[in-house]
Amino acid sequence: MFDNLSDKLDKAFHILKGHGKITEINVAETLKEVRRALLDADVNFKIAKDFTTRVKDKAIGENVLTTLQPGQLMVKLVKDELTELMGGDVAGINLSGNPTVILMSGLQGSGKTTFSGKLANYLKTKKNKKPLLVACDVYRPAAINQLHVVGDSIGIEVYSEPENKNPVEIALNGVKHAKANGFNVVIVDTAGRLAVDEEMMTEIANVHKALQPQETLFVVDSMTGQDAVNTAKAFNDRLNFDGVILTKLDGDTRGGAALTIKSVVNKPIKFVGTGEKMEAIDVFYPSRMADRILGMGDVVSLVERAQEQFDEEEARKLQKKIAKNEFGFDDFLTQIQQVKKMGNMKDLVGMIPGASKAMKDVEIEDDAFKHIEAIIYAMTPKERSKPSIIDVKRKNRIAKGSGTKIEQVNQLMKQFDQMSKMMKMMQGPGGKQMMKMMGK
Ligand code: GDP
């Protein structure tokens, strides 16, 4: 995410970190590099210039040259300013009203339908809501089907009227259906066009007027850079929407949209989409994003994700098994699957402070555990629970069965062995002490 911008900012700060004595010239040079980095990230000239002016004023105000670590202070000033630029505080979603009506707007292909599903799934699983999806795209029958497919995949009902060509009617009927059937959130997916046009704007404005939604969300593809900002402006002028959803942040996006949308339309980014799967949705936290852009990682999000997957009962069972020396490959598999649920590897690495930079040139496979899983699946239940019986003959069979090489099987066995030993050690008196020190 925003690798290029992160890289350039890192280089900009290098100027300050490298010098024994910092001069005004060094600071000015750094700020010039910061501005260049922002422009390269597709931030418009005025915003980039105002940004560096504000950082410079603060640096003068805080006497940056006389502080012990001017480099660090500058990083902090830039971080604060980035956070402000992206909206400052986190913006929640308004769930008042019964049902809460949420209207989705945006261009075709921006990820509206996908995000409607993600949001429904998020509200169902994280907020205990009972959402209904409503398909209001009257032009493309495929769009209605797509929403049904999405709804089916997450167990959420979809309301549609394939024969009806009036989106306002469908939307209102959808809300009626929700009221009559105990749904407390209605998410209305609308038709998009490839570019802003009057007909589409009038249509969405009519739906908006008739529905009077609690939340009108504008969905935009972050890969489109400055275009994203212009489209946001056009939609906001017409709908006065409540928040922005930035999709496709998992792609090779430069960051301009995330950095400038707030200051152009003065509406917060509420969620981001980070993949095609239904789970790839994140609440947008400006300060955490600033941390990530500056290569400081995002430990808070990482811990939160780990906690979401953490099952106390399972952990207790696991501890017992380790104590009794019964930790086997099935348990290992469960652990891997829990880590996988936390998100894709690239995303996770980006959350570890310093890791994105250190691993910049390492190709991280999205499915880094593919081989390990295949090897474990090729084992018999007995081999999984009692790995010590796996001899050379069995290893050969497992390698063949999993389409891997015997070296890979050996490597996994070795890793497993080391991990088991380490876990056993953690259980002992010394380990307990260590856990205490780590605040567990
Ligand atoms: P709509 O026309 O606005 O409803 O857009 P869709 O929901 O059909 O999305 C268009 C394409 O973008 C589809 O192929 C989606 O799978 C993909 N997509 C949507 N959101 C994301 C995202 O956050 N990341 C990635 N990589 N792809 C996405």
Boltz pocket constraint, residues with backbone or C-beta under 6 A from the ligand:
constraints:
  - pocket:
      binder: B
      contacts: [[A, 106], [A, 107], [A, 108], [A, 109], [A, 110], [A, 111], [A, 112], [A, 113], [A, 114], [A, 115], [A, 190], [A, 192], [A, 246], [A, 247], [A, 248], [A, 249], [A, 250], [A, 251], [A, 272], [A, 273], [A, 274], [A, 275], [A, 276], [A, 280]]
      max_distance: 6.0
